[in-house]
């Protein structure tokens, strides 16, 4: 075994036991999946292997040597590297500069030897078949190349054990296929990969063995070939999970959201949206697909008045909302599930209850003159905690102490329970477990079939195809495809449009504008 973690226990100062006497081991030259719901303890376990956290009890053995991994620097010196789900790259620097950051080759003792940095990048790029452009600025490269840069950063620092946290979360099918070829190449050259993912199909495809965690404990180690996707989800959640979304055929009616000729240029003078037009109707889920960085994020920011467009109009039920302010937009019945739940979705230091009433505390139901009606607030909070299956001690618990999946449920409970006319759902299940994912997807379908208009932005191709009734694809800030019916659409076909290999005619695309 190249990695052995024995009897690992980690208890946080708030009393939460993230890991309880966990054993975890990985063989040299294997791809080993670490799986579990959010809050199961897998992230904490890997943070300890990478030196970001320290265990209260237990022993960590790397390469046959008992080690004290007091920091990531120490972990890297022992051959352990980690590629995080959210890339740790400096956008304004080149690929080569990012790869040598912190270990820069110098000339004349003080200046970056850029030529040497490029040479190092090219050497490792060729050695590991990870082809990148060393001179390109990170802000200008596609997300698939950013993933390669992150892996190269770890390899240049001597990593022989790679922890990959949700490595395919933002990749197309084609990019995922390419990444998997590279991971198999790593395995064949003696590298060891720990693969953290919620995508069961990919785990079955790429891994040799898997460890499943639940409630801070390991519930077993399995040969991947011996367990089905349904077996894995059952072991993770403790019950059967419906992996396929069931939904009735939509019956769209009136237009709720109308976007016409929308354009936006970012702070680096890059055109992120260029003449985008579409509508979303009552009773339908319109999906927005695209490789990250092609305008989806900017679209959501404009829709919720987090940025100002260069031109174009946005209307909700005929009311212009550009520059109207988020309070007015919410007053028109718009709910928003943001991509970054911690930055925009919740106040981490506030309680669950405070987060749940943050968009409605001013209503007469919760006020008695100058004072809050705390009884009504407590009752509503308990109702939402029960309805949305938020695992917590009480509504008075800090949101920051919840798992990622339960934080997302707090956001969803608030946004879905406000009787919305339009839901803007941006990556609603990113980085959360199969149980929470199943619950949120089912709720989105229920609301849409009850007459709510839903705009769904997601990098998860299975999710966007299964949930969406119709679908638009973004590339280079433009809509390059519109699929009125997603029932026969494949990952491969959509990937071709997402990568810019195909584009529909303007006439076909204009069909998304139901005016």
GIQUIUR-V365472 format. One record per run of one state. SS is the DSSP state (2 for helix, 1 for strand, 0 for the rest). FROM is the first residue (numbers start at 1). TO is the last residue. If there is no record, write none. Layout:
ss=(SS | SS)
from=(FROM | FROM)
to=(TO | TO)
This chain:
ss=(0 | 1 | 0 | 1 | 0 | 1 | 0 | 2 | 0 | 1 | 0 | 1 | 0 | 2 | 0 | 1 | 0 | 1 | 2 | 0 | 1 | 0 | 1 | 0 | 2 | 0 | 1 | 2 | 0 | 2 | 0 | 1 | 0 | 2 | 0 | 1 | 0 | 2 | 0 | 1 | 0 | 1 | 2 | 0 | 2 | 0 | 1 | 0 | 1 | 0 | 1 | 0 | 2 | 0 | 1 | 0 | 1 | 0 | 2 | 0 | 1 | 0 | 2 | 0 | 1 | 2 | 0 | 2 | 1 | 0 | 1 | 0 | 2 | 0 | 1 | 2 | 0 | 2 | 0 | 1 | 0 | 2 | 0 | 1 | 0 | 2 | 0 | 1 | 0 | 1 | 0 | 2 | 0 | 2 | 0)
from=(1 | 3 | 12 | 17 | 27 | 31 | 37 | 42 | 50 | 57 | 63 | 65 | 67 | 72 | 78 | 80 | 84 | 94 | 95 | 100 | 106 | 108 | 111 | 113 | 114 | 128 | 137 | 138 | 141 | 143 | 157 | 161 | 166 | 173 | 189 | 192 | 197 | 200 | 207 | 209 | 215 | 217 | 224 | 227 | 229 | 238 | 255 | 266 | 271 | 282 | 285 | 290 | 296 | 304 | 311 | 317 | 319 | 321 | 326 | 332 | 334 | 338 | 341 | 346 | 351 | 352 | 357 | 364 | 367 | 369 | 371 | 373 | 374 | 388 | 398 | 399 | 402 | 404 | 417 | 422 | 427 | 434 | 450 | 453 | 458 | 461 | 468 | 470 | 476 | 478 | 484 | 491 | 499 | 506 | 511)
to=(2 | 11 | 16 | 26 | 30 | 36 | 41 | 49 | 56 | 62 | 64 | 66 | 71 | 77 | 79 | 83 | 93 | 94 | 99 | 105 | 107 | 110 | 112 | 113 | 127 | 136 | 137 | 140 | 142 | 156 | 160 | 165 | 172 | 188 | 191 | 196 | 199 | 206 | 208 | 214 | 216 | 223 | 226 | 228 | 237 | 254 | 265 | 270 | 281 | 284 | 289 | 295 | 303 | 310 | 316 | 318 | 320 | 325 | 331 | 333 | 337 | 340 | 345 | 350 | 351 | 356 | 363 | 366 | 368 | 370 | 372 | 373 | 387 | 397 | 398 | 401 | 403 | 416 | 421 | 426 | 433 | 449 | 452 | 457 | 460 | 467 | 469 | 475 | 477 | 483 | 490 | 498 | 505 | 510 | 515)
